[in-house]
Amino acid sequence: MENSYSYEVSSITIPSLTLESGKTLQNVQLAYERTGNKGGPVILICHALTGTHIVKGTSEDRGWWDGLIGPRSYIDTNRYNVIAFNVLGGCEGSTGPASNRSDTGERYGPDFPHITIRDMVHAQYEALQQLSIDHIEAVIGGSLGGMQALEWGAEYPSFIKKVFALAVSPALNDYGIAFNHIGITAIEGDPDFQKGYYPEGATLKGLEIARMVGMVTYRTQELFDQRFQRQRTNEQYNVESYLDYQGKKLGKRFDPNSYLTLLKAMNTHDIGRGRGGTEKVAESYQCELISISYEGDLIYSPQYLKEFTEGVPKGEHYFIPTAFGHDGFLVEFGKWGGIISSHLTNLRVQRVVTG
């Protein structure tokens, strides 16, 4: 196997992309990061709601999964070629509401069409074709990325060998839709939102509140209590300061219309939709499915993912004890990174963390 290590951040243009809604986008841009052994098996990484395509990054600016990906790491870039796209509808270089239309040069804004998880996957498939990649060894993703990973296995089973779905479920439940609704209402109800026609680069309090709501669902009560212990600084509880900080931090870098677009896309997630239900999809799932759930995940029930995976002919589920809840897929790589590396190399995994 050729071993030529490289690192590249670039973008690909899809001339035309027809969405599930029937609408067509022209000259779709997908930003991507590509790293590792360019002659090795390809691994596709799918990012979460506010993530980006920068999964490995550089020594000066590390990516969000740097602790999982690298030379001799759990996803060994000496062996594998790792690609990640910024999702369709995102705001980090891919076509989305903050992008300019190719026909008029004006920003899409709230006129950007409704998209689904399947639209994201179709866009990535087209981009991979343009990169002359006709097969991928595995797709790996957590949360919104896990939704994409599961869809990859259902939509393009002959294109992919293994699916790693982390901190996700086969369909977003009503509890998850409810929390998304709070975030959507906070953004759309902000007077500065102006029905989506806010000035370019505007920061909205509604987006900050939506982010705060999300942060509460991502981690556990145990972790909040351990970290903040009802302590105050300048008459404000530290947990309040933390949420304010996280809200403002995201508000400075993320487009509100893009956040809405991705939340609404998450609501469409149901791999059984139009396929006879999730049980039928599980029974006919052709790829090897390795799923990982995290203790205390408020939205994505570990039991739901476990039951689905057990219905897949080549499915194996793991349960990770953690105080981080849903965010477990972003931290504590030592607890579960070995599951990824072992299944990639077809070694037997010690089941001390399974449930």
Contacts in CASP RR format, 6 or more apart in sequence:
PFRMAT RR
TARGET T0000
AUTHOR 0000-0000-0000
METHOD contacts of the structure
MODEL  1
MENSYSYEVSSITIPSLTLESGKTLQNVQLAYERTGNKGGPVILICHALT
GTHIVKGTSEDRGWWDGLIGPRSYIDTNRYNVIAFNVLGGCEGSTGPASN
RSDTGERYGPDFPHITIRDMVHAQYEALQQLSIDHIEAVIGGSLGGMQAL
EWGAEYPSFIKKVFALAVSPALNDYGIAFNHIGITAIEGDPDFQKGYYPE
GATLKGLEIARMVGMVTYRTQELFDQRFQRQRTNEQYNVESYLDYQGKKL
GKRFDPNSYLTLLKAMNTHDIGRGRGGTEKVAESYQCELISISYEGDLIY
SPQYLKEFTEGVPKGEHYFIPTAFGHDGFLVEFGKWGGIISSHLTNLRVQ
RVVTG
1 37 0 8 1.000
1 39 0 8 1.000
1 40 0 8 1.000
1 79 0 8 1.000
2 37 0 8 1.000
2 38 0 8 1.000
2 39 0 8 1.000
2 40 0 8 1.000
3 37 0 8 1.000
3 39 0 8 1.000
3 40 0 8 1.000
3 78 0 8 1.000
4 37 0 8 1.000
4 38 0 8 1.000
4 39 0 8 1.000
5 36 0 8 1.000
5 37 0 8 1.000
5 38 0 8 1.000
5 71 0 8 1.000
5 77 0 8 1.000
5 78 0 8 1.000
6 34 0 8 1.000
6 35 0 8 1.000
6 36 0 8 1.000
6 38 0 8 1.000
7 33 0 8 1.000
7 34 0 8 1.000
7 35 0 8 1.000
7 36 0 8 1.000
7 56 0 8 1.000
7 57 0 8 1.000
7 58 0 8 1.000
8 33 0 8 1.000
8 34 0 8 1.000
8 35 0 8 1.000
9 31 0 8 1.000
9 32 0 8 1.000
9 33 0 8 1.000
9 34 0 8 1.000
9 53 0 8 1.000
9 54 0 8 1.000
10 31 0 8 1.000
10 32 0 8 1.000
10 34 0 8 1.000
11 29 0 8 1.000
11 30 0 8 1.000
11 31 0 8 1.000
11 32 0 8 1.000
11 93 0 8 1.000
11 94 0 8 1.000
12 29 0 8 1.000
12 30 0 8 1.000
12 32 0 8 1.000
12 127 0 8 1.000
12 130 0 8 1.000
12 131 0 8 1.000
13 27 0 8 1.000
13 28 0 8 1.000
13 29 0 8 1.000
13 130 0 8 1.000
14 27 0 8 1.000
14 28 0 8 1.000
14 29 0 8 1.000
14 30 0 8 1.000
14 123 0 8 1.000
14 126 0 8 1.000
14 127 0 8 1.000
14 130 0 8 1.000
15 26 0 8 1.000
15 27 0 8 1.000
16 24 0 8 1.000
16 25 0 8 1.000
16 26 0 8 1.000
16 28 0 8 1.000
17 24 0 8 1.000
17 25 0 8 1.000
17 28 0 8 1.000
17 88 0 8 1.000
17 119 0 8 1.000
17 122 0 8 1.000
17 123 0 8 1.000
17 126 0 8 1.000
18 24 0 8 1.000
19 25 0 8 1.000
19 113 0 8 1.000
19 114 0 8 1.000
19 115 0 8 1.000
19 116 0 8 1.000
19 119 0 8 1.000
20 115 0 8 1.000
20 116 0 8 1.000
20 118 0 8 1.000
20 119 0 8 1.000
21 113 0 8 1.000
21 114 0 8 1.000
21 115 0 8 1.000
23 113 0 8 1.000
25 95 0 8 1.000
25 113 0 8 1.000
26 102 0 8 1.000
26 103 0 8 1.000
27 95 0 8 1.000
27 102 0 8 1.000
28 88 0 8 1.000
28 94 0 8 1.000
28 95 0 8 1.000
28 123 0 8 1.000
29 93 0 8 1.000
29 94 0 8 1.000
29 95 0 8 1.000
29 99 0 8 1.000
30 85 0 8 1.000
30 86 0 8 1.000
30 88 0 8 1.000
30 94 0 8 1.000
30 95 0 8 1.000
30 123 0 8 1.000
30 124 0 8 1.000
30 127 0 8 1.000
31 53 0 8 1.000
31 85 0 8 1.000
31 86 0 8 1.000
31 92 0 8 1.000
31 93 0 8 1.000
31 94 0 8 1.000
32 53 0 8 1.000
32 83 0 8 1.000
32 84 0 8 1.000
32 85 0 8 1.000
32 86 0 8 1.000
32 127 0 8 1.000
33 53 0 8 1.000
33 54 0 8 1.000
33 55 0 8 1.000
33 56 0 8 1.000
33 57 0 8 1.000
33 82 0 8 1.000
33 83 0 8 1.000
33 84 0 8 1.000
34 81 0 8 1.000
34 82 0 8 1.000
34 83 0 8 1.000
35 56 0 8 1.000
35 57 0 8 1.000
35 69 0 8 1.000
35 70 0 8 1.000
35 77 0 8 1.000
35 81 0 8 1.000
35 82 0 8 1.000
36 70 0 8 1.000
36 77 0 8 1.000
36 78 0 8 1.000
36 80 0 8 1.000
36 81 0 8 1.000
36 82 0 8 1.000
37 77 0 8 1.000
37 78 0 8 1.000
37 79 0 8 1.000
37 80 0 8 1.000
37 81 0 8 1.000
38 81 0 8 1.000
39 81 0 8 1.000
40 79 0 8 1.000
40 80 0 8 1.000
40 81 0 8 1.000
41 79 0 8 1.000
41 80 0 8 1.000
41 81 0 8 1.000
41 136 0 8 1.000
41 137 0 8 1.000
41 138 0 8 1.000
42 80 0 8 1.000
42 81 0 8 1.000
42 82 0 8 1.000
42 83 0 8 1.000
42 128 0 8 1.000
42 133 0 8 1.000
42 135 0 8 1.000
42 136 0 8 1.000
42 137 0 8 1.000
43 75 0 8 1.000
43 80 0 8 1.000
43 81 0 8 1.000
43 82 0 8 1.000
43 83 0 8 1.000
43 136 0 8 1.000
43 137 0 8 1.000
43 138 0 8 1.000
43 139 0 8 1.000
43 140 0 8 1.000
43 344 0 8 1.000
44 83 0 8 1.000
44 84 0 8 1.000
44 85 0 8 1.000
44 124 0 8 1.000
44 128 0 8 1.000
44 136 0 8 1.000
44 138 0 8 1.000
44 139 0 8 1.000
44 140 0 8 1.000
44 152 0 8 1.000
44 160 0 8 1.000
45 55 0 8 1.000
45 65 0 8 1.000
45 69 0 8 1.000
45 82 0 8 1.000
45 83 0 8 1.000
45 84 0 8 1.000
45 139 0 8 1.000
45 140 0 8 1.000
45 141 0 8 1.000
46 84 0 8 1.000
46 85 0 8 1.000
46 87 0 8 1.000
46 124 0 8 1.000
46 139 0 8 1.000
46 140 0 8 1.000
46 141 0 8 1.000
46 142 0 8 1.000
46 144 0 8 1.000
46 145 0 8 1.000
46 146 0 8 1.000
46 148 0 8 1.000
46 149 0 8 1.000
46 152 0 8 1.000
47 53 0 8 1.000
47 55 0 8 1.000
47 64 0 8 1.000
47 84 0 8 1.000
47 86 0 8 1.000
47 87 0 8 1.000
47 141 0 8 1.000
47 144 0 8 1.000
47 145 0 8 1.000
48 141 0 8 1.000
48 142 0 8 1.000
48 143 0 8 1.000
48 144 0 8 1.000
48 145 0 8 1.000
48 330 0 8 1.000
49 143 0 8 1.000
49 144 0 8 1.000
49 259 0 8 1.000
49 262 0 8 1.000
49 263 0 8 1.000
49 266 0 8 1.000
50 211 0 8 1.000
50 250 0 8 1.000
50 254 0 8 1.000
50 259 0 8 1.000
51 64 0 8 1.000
51 92 0 8 1.000
52 64 0 8 1.000
52 86 0 8 1.000
52 92 0 8 1.000
53 84 0 8 1.000
53 85 0 8 1.000
53 86 0 8 1.000
53 92 0 8 1.000
53 94 0 8 1.000
54 61 0 8 1.000
54 63 0 8 1.000
54 64 0 8 1.000
54 84 0 8 1.000
55 63 0 8 1.000
55 64 0 8 1.000
55 65 0 8 1.000
55 66 0 8 1.000
55 69 0 8 1.000
55 82 0 8 1.000
55 84 0 8 1.000
56 62 0 8 1.000
56 63 0 8 1.000
56 65 0 8 1.000
56 66 0 8 1.000
56 69 0 8 1.000
56 70 0 8 1.000
56 77 0 8 1.000
56 82 0 8 1.000
57 63 0 8 1.000
57 66 0 8 1.000
64 330 0 8 1.000
65 330 0 8 1.000
67 73 0 8 1.000
67 74 0 8 1.000
67 333 0 8 1.000
68 74 0 8 1.000
68 75 0 8 1.000
68 333 0 8 1.000
68 337 0 8 1.000
68 340 0 8 1.000
69 75 0 8 1.000
69 77 0 8 1.000
69 82 0 8 1.000
70 76 0 8 1.000
70 77 0 8 1.000
70 78 0 8 1.000
71 77 0 8 1.000
71 78 0 8 1.000
72 78 0 8 1.000
74 333 0 8 1.000
74 337 0 8 1.000
74 338 0 8 1.000
74 340 0 8 1.000
74 341 0 8 1.000
75 82 0 8 1.000
75 140 0 8 1.000
75 340 0 8 1.000
75 341 0 8 1.000
75 344 0 8 1.000
76 341 0 8 1.000
80 137 0 8 1.000
80 344 0 8 1.000
83 128 0 8 1.000
83 131 0 8 1.000
83 133 0 8 1.000
85 94 0 8 1.000
85 123 0 8 1.000
85 124 0 8 1.000
85 127 0 8 1.000
86 92 0 8 1.000
86 93 0 8 1.000
86 94 0 8 1.000
87 94 0 8 1.000
87 120 0 8 1.000
87 144 0 8 1.000
87 148 0 8 1.000
87 262 0 8 1.000
88 94 0 8 1.000
88 95 0 8 1.000
88 96 0 8 1.000
88 115 0 8 1.000
88 119 0 8 1.000
88 120 0 8 1.000
88 123 0 8 1.000
89 95 0 8 1.000
89 96 0 8 1.000
89 97 0 8 1.000
89 112 0 8 1.000
89 115 0 8 1.000
89 120 0 8 1.000
89 258 0 8 1.000
89 261 0 8 1.000
89 262 0 8 1.000
89 265 0 8 1.000
90 96 0 8 1.000
90 97 0 8 1.000
90 98 0 8 1.000
90 255 0 8 1.000
90 258 0 8 1.000
90 261 0 8 1.000
90 262 0 8 1.000
91 97 0 8 1.000
91 98 0 8 1.000
91 254 0 8 1.000
91 255 0 8 1.000
91 258 0 8 1.000
93 99 0 8 1.000
96 108 0 8 1.000
96 112 0 8 1.000
96 258 0 8 1.000
96 261 0 8 1.000
97 107 0 8 1.000
97 108 0 8 1.000
97 109 0 8 1.000
97 110 0 8 1.000
97 112 0 8 1.000
97 255 0 8 1.000
97 257 0 8 1.000
97 258 0 8 1.000
97 260 0 8 1.000
97 261 0 8 1.000
98 107 0 8 1.000
98 108 0 8 1.000
98 109 0 8 1.000
98 200 0 8 1.000
98 255 0 8 1.000
98 257 0 8 1.000
98 258 0 8 1.000
99 107 0 8 1.000
99 108 0 8 1.000
99 112 0 8 1.000
100 106 0 8 1.000
100 107 0 8 1.000
100 108 0 8 1.000
101 107 0 8 1.000
101 108 0 8 1.000
107 200 0 8 1.000
108 257 0 8 1.000
109 196 0 8 1.000
109 197 0 8 1.000
109 257 0 8 1.000
110 195 0 8 1.000
110 196 0 8 1.000
110 197 0 8 1.000
110 257 0 8 1.000
112 257 0 8 1.000
112 261 0 8 1.000
114 261 0 8 1.000
114 264 0 8 1.000
114 265 0 8 1.000
115 261 0 8 1.000
115 265 0 8 1.000
116 265 0 8 1.000
116 268 0 8 1.000
117 144 0 8 1.000
117 147 0 8 1.000
117 148 0 8 1.000
117 151 0 8 1.000
117 265 0 8 1.000
117 266 0 8 1.000
117 268 0 8 1.000
117 269 0 8 1.000
118 151 0 8 1.000
118 155 0 8 1.000
118 268 0 8 1.000
119 265 0 8 1.000
120 148 0 8 1.000
120 151 0 8 1.000
120 265 0 8 1.000
121 148 0 8 1.000
121 151 0 8 1.000
121 152 0 8 1.000
121 155 0 8 1.000
121 156 0 8 1.000
122 155 0 8 1.000
124 148 0 8 1.000
124 152 0 8 1.000
125 155 0 8 1.000
125 156 0 8 1.000
125 159 0 8 1.000
128 136 0 8 1.000
134 159 0 8 1.000
135 159 0 8 1.000
135 160 0 8 1.000
135 161 0 8 1.000
136 159 0 8 1.000
136 160 0 8 1.000
136 161 0 8 1.000
137 160 0 8 1.000
137 161 0 8 1.000
137 162 0 8 1.000
137 344 0 8 1.000
138 160 0 8 1.000
138 161 0 8 1.000
138 162 0 8 1.000
138 163 0 8 1.000
138 164 0 8 1.000
138 344 0 8 1.000
139 148 0 8 1.000
139 149 0 8 1.000
139 152 0 8 1.000
139 153 0 8 1.000
139 160 0 8 1.000
139 162 0 8 1.000
139 163 0 8 1.000
139 164 0 8 1.000
140 149 0 8 1.000
140 164 0 8 1.000
140 166 0 8 1.000
140 340 0 8 1.000
141 148 0 8 1.000
141 149 0 8 1.000
141 164 0 8 1.000
141 165 0 8 1.000
141 166 0 8 1.000
141 168 0 8 1.000
141 329 0 8 1.000
142 149 0 8 1.000
142 165 0 8 1.000
142 166 0 8 1.000
142 167 0 8 1.000
142 168 0 8 1.000
142 329 0 8 1.000
143 166 0 8 1.000
143 167 0 8 1.000
143 168 0 8 1.000
143 300 0 8 1.000
143 326 0 8 1.000
143 329 0 8 1.000
144 262 0 8 1.000
144 265 0 8 1.000
144 266 0 8 1.000
145 168 0 8 1.000
146 165 0 8 1.000
146 166 0 8 1.000
146 167 0 8 1.000
146 168 0 8 1.000
147 168 0 8 1.000
147 172 0 8 1.000
147 266 0 8 1.000
147 269 0 8 1.000
149 163 0 8 1.000
149 164 0 8 1.000
149 165 0 8 1.000
149 166 0 8 1.000
149 168 0 8 1.000
150 163 0 8 1.000
150 165 0 8 1.000
150 168 0 8 1.000
150 170 0 8 1.000
150 271 0 8 1.000
151 269 0 8 1.000
151 271 0 8 1.000
152 159 0 8 1.000
152 160 0 8 1.000
152 163 0 8 1.000
153 160 0 8 1.000
153 163 0 8 1.000
153 285 0 8 1.000
153 286 0 8 1.000
153 287 0 8 1.000
153 289 0 8 1.000
154 271 0 8 1.000
154 272 0 8 1.000
154 275 0 8 1.000
154 281 0 8 1.000
154 285 0 8 1.000
157 285 0 8 1.000
157 286 0 8 1.000
157 287 0 8 1.000
158 286 0 8 1.000
160 287 0 8 1.000
161 287 0 8 1.000
161 288 0 8 1.000
162 287 0 8 1.000
162 288 0 8 1.000
162 289 0 8 1.000
162 290 0 8 1.000
162 343 0 8 1.000
162 344 0 8 1.000
163 287 0 8 1.000
163 288 0 8 1.000
163 289 0 8 1.000
163 290 0 8 1.000
164 290 0 8 1.000
164 291 0 8 1.000
164 292 0 8 1.000
164 340 0 8 1.000
164 343 0 8 1.000
165 289 0 8 1.000
165 290 0 8 1.000
165 291 0 8 1.000
165 292 0 8 1.000
165 305 0 8 1.000
166 291 0 8 1.000
166 292 0 8 1.000
166 294 0 8 1.000
166 329 0 8 1.000
167 292 0 8 1.000
167 293 0 8 1.000
167 294 0 8 1.000
167 297 0 8 1.000
167 300 0 8 1.000
167 326 0 8 1.000
167 328 0 8 1.000
167 329 0 8 1.000
168 291 0 8 1.000
168 300 0 8 1.000
168 305 0 8 1.000
169 300 0 8 1.000
169 301 0 8 1.000
169 304 0 8 1.000
169 305 0 8 1.000
169 308 0 8 1.000
170 270 0 8 1.000
170 271 0 8 1.000
170 272 0 8 1.000
170 278 0 8 1.000
170 281 0 8 1.000
170 282 0 8 1.000
170 304 0 8 1.000
170 305 0 8 1.000
170 308 0 8 1.000
171 269 0 8 1.000
171 270 0 8 1.000
171 271 0 8 1.000
171 272 0 8 1.000
171 273 0 8 1.000
171 278 0 8 1.000
172 180 0 8 1.000
172 266 0 8 1.000
172 267 0 8 1.000
172 269 0 8 1.000
172 270 0 8 1.000
172 299 0 8 1.000
173 299 0 8 1.000
173 301 0 8 1.000
173 304 0 8 1.000
175 298 0 8 1.000
175 299 0 8 1.000
176 217 0 8 1.000
176 299 0 8 1.000
177 267 0 8 1.000
179 213 0 8 1.000
179 214 0 8 1.000
179 217 0 8 1.000
179 299 0 8 1.000
180 263 0 8 1.000
180 264 0 8 1.000
180 266 0 8 1.000
180 267 0 8 1.000
182 210 0 8 1.000
182 213 0 8 1.000
183 206 0 8 1.000
183 209 0 8 1.000
183 210 0 8 1.000
183 213 0 8 1.000
183 214 0 8 1.000
183 263 0 8 1.000
184 210 0 8 1.000
184 260 0 8 1.000
184 263 0 8 1.000
184 264 0 8 1.000
186 206 0 8 1.000
186 207 0 8 1.000
186 209 0 8 1.000
186 210 0 8 1.000
186 213 0 8 1.000
187 193 0 8 1.000
187 204 0 8 1.000
187 206 0 8 1.000
187 207 0 8 1.000
187 209 0 8 1.000
187 210 0 8 1.000
187 256 0 8 1.000
187 259 0 8 1.000
187 260 0 8 1.000
188 260 0 8 1.000
189 206 0 8 1.000
190 204 0 8 1.000
190 205 0 8 1.000
190 206 0 8 1.000
190 207 0 8 1.000
192 198 0 8 1.000
192 202 0 8 1.000
192 204 0 8 1.000
192 205 0 8 1.000
193 204 0 8 1.000
193 206 0 8 1.000
193 256 0 8 1.000
196 256 0 8 1.000
196 257 0 8 1.000
198 204 0 8 1.000
198 256 0 8 1.000
201 255 0 8 1.000
202 256 0 8 1.000
203 248 0 8 1.000
203 251 0 8 1.000
203 252 0 8 1.000
204 251 0 8 1.000
204 256 0 8 1.000
206 256 0 8 1.000
207 247 0 8 1.000
207 250 0 8 1.000
207 251 0 8 1.000
207 254 0 8 1.000
207 256 0 8 1.000
207 259 0 8 1.000
208 244 0 8 1.000
208 247 0 8 1.000
208 248 0 8 1.000
208 250 0 8 1.000
208 251 0 8 1.000
209 247 0 8 1.000
210 259 0 8 1.000
210 263 0 8 1.000
211 246 0 8 1.000
211 247 0 8 1.000
211 250 0 8 1.000
211 251 0 8 1.000
212 243 0 8 1.000
212 244 0 8 1.000
212 246 0 8 1.000
212 247 0 8 1.000
215 243 0 8 1.000
215 246 0 8 1.000
215 247 0 8 1.000
216 243 0 8 1.000
217 298 0 8 1.000
217 299 0 8 1.000
217 326 0 8 1.000
218 325 0 8 1.000
218 326 0 8 1.000
218 327 0 8 1.000
219 324 0 8 1.000
219 325 0 8 1.000
219 326 0 8 1.000
219 327 0 8 1.000
220 295 0 8 1.000
220 296 0 8 1.000
220 298 0 8 1.000
220 323 0 8 1.000
220 324 0 8 1.000
220 325 0 8 1.000
222 323 0 8 1.000
223 323 0 8 1.000
223 324 0 8 1.000
223 325 0 8 1.000
224 239 0 8 1.000
226 323 0 8 1.000
227 239 0 8 1.000
227 242 0 8 1.000
228 237 0 8 1.000
228 238 0 8 1.000
228 239 0 8 1.000
228 242 0 8 1.000
230 237 0 8 1.000
231 237 0 8 1.000
231 238 0 8 1.000
232 238 0 8 1.000
233 241 0 8 1.000
270 278 0 8 1.000
271 278 0 8 1.000
271 281 0 8 1.000
272 278 0 8 1.000
272 280 0 8 1.000
272 281 0 8 1.000
275 281 0 8 1.000
278 308 0 8 1.000
279 311 0 8 1.000
282 308 0 8 1.000
282 309 0 8 1.000
282 311 0 8 1.000
282 312 0 8 1.000
283 311 0 8 1.000
283 312 0 8 1.000
283 313 0 8 1.000
285 312 0 8 1.000
285 313 0 8 1.000
285 314 0 8 1.000
285 315 0 8 1.000
286 313 0 8 1.000
287 314 0 8 1.000
288 314 0 8 1.000
288 315 0 8 1.000
288 343 0 8 1.000
289 309 0 8 1.000
289 312 0 8 1.000
289 314 0 8 1.000
289 315 0 8 1.000
289 316 0 8 1.000
290 315 0 8 1.000
290 316 0 8 1.000
290 317 0 8 1.000
290 318 0 8 1.000
290 339 0 8 1.000
290 340 0 8 1.000
290 343 0 8 1.000
291 305 0 8 1.000
291 306 0 8 1.000
291 308 0 8 1.000
291 309 0 8 1.000
291 315 0 8 1.000
291 316 0 8 1.000
291 317 0 8 1.000
291 318 0 8 1.000
292 317 0 8 1.000
292 318 0 8 1.000
292 319 0 8 1.000
292 320 0 8 1.000
292 329 0 8 1.000
292 336 0 8 1.000
292 339 0 8 1.000
293 300 0 8 1.000
293 301 0 8 1.000
293 302 0 8 1.000
293 305 0 8 1.000
293 306 0 8 1.000
293 317 0 8 1.000
293 318 0 8 1.000
293 319 0 8 1.000
293 320 0 8 1.000
294 302 0 8 1.000
294 319 0 8 1.000
294 320 0 8 1.000
294 322 0 8 1.000
294 324 0 8 1.000
294 325 0 8 1.000
294 326 0 8 1.000
294 327 0 8 1.000
294 328 0 8 1.000
294 329 0 8 1.000
295 302 0 8 1.000
295 319 0 8 1.000
295 320 0 8 1.000
295 321 0 8 1.000
295 322 0 8 1.000
295 323 0 8 1.000
295 325 0 8 1.000
296 302 0 8 1.000
296 322 0 8 1.000
296 325 0 8 1.000
296 326 0 8 1.000
297 325 0 8 1.000
297 326 0 8 1.000
298 325 0 8 1.000
298 326 0 8 1.000
299 326 0 8 1.000
300 326 0 8 1.000
302 319 0 8 1.000
305 317 0 8 1.000
306 317 0 8 1.000
306 319 0 8 1.000
306 355 0 8 1.000
309 315 0 8 1.000
309 316 0 8 1.000
309 317 0 8 1.000
310 317 0 8 1.000
316 343 0 8 1.000
316 349 0 8 1.000
317 354 0 8 1.000
317 355 0 8 1.000
318 336 0 8 1.000
318 339 0 8 1.000
318 349 0 8 1.000
318 351 0 8 1.000
318 353 0 8 1.000
318 354 0 8 1.000
318 355 0 8 1.000
319 353 0 8 1.000
319 354 0 8 1.000
319 355 0 8 1.000
320 328 0 8 1.000
320 332 0 8 1.000
320 335 0 8 1.000
320 336 0 8 1.000
320 353 0 8 1.000
321 335 0 8 1.000
321 353 0 8 1.000
322 328 0 8 1.000
322 332 0 8 1.000
322 335 0 8 1.000
324 330 0 8 1.000
324 331 0 8 1.000
324 332 0 8 1.000
329 336 0 8 1.000
335 353 0 8 1.000
336 353 0 8 1.000
338 349 0 8 1.000
339 349 0 8 1.000
339 353 0 8 1.000
342 348 0 8 1.000
342 349 0 8 1.000
343 349 0 8 1.000
END
